[in-house]
Amino acid sequence: MMKQLIIVRHAKSDWGNLDLKDFDRPLNKRGKTNAPEMAHRLVKKNIKPQLIVSSPALRAITTAKFFADTWQMPLAEIQEESNIYEANVNTLLKVINKFDNRFDQIAMFGHNPGLTDLVNYLDGHIYEMPTCGVVILEFPFDDWTMISEGTAKVLLFDYPKNGDD
């Protein structure tokens, strides 16, 4: 079975409180609307991962929870992976290469610029991943450790302002 990675950038976050650490920034109103909306778009395409892995930063984990709700997956099963926060391509690749091979389709929630760089490194050719943007990559392997530069095929690139609805 080929591996599929659903890459989701966290939804729009709130910059209102400048005393908050970057890690603790919540989603803003638009973010809370966009996250379930984007998750529903995936459901309409029968896309539901077997596993959710997320940066523990508040805006990323909150986005992941909106998607998990829509996918009817238990929130307790979301795996938090601290290495995703502020990660570069090499760090993100290490996270992916360690994924459990029992899962063929995994959703990963994180941040820019790392996610855009990762998608482009794996062969996505996108300019920038907008907030709550979703890229689905497919790999011709059945082993996460084989994923490396240029091995992906983009199946989907969607984002809130794409006006899919």
Secondary structure, 3 states (H helix, E strand, C coil): CCEEEEEEECCCECCCCCCCCHHHCCECHHHHHHHHHHHHHHHHCCCCCCEEEECCCHHHHHHHHHHHHHHCCCHHHCEECHHHCCCCHHHHHHHHHCCCCCCCEEEEEECCCHHHHHHHHHCCCCCCCCCCCEEEEEECCCCHHHCCCCCCEEEEEECHHHCCC
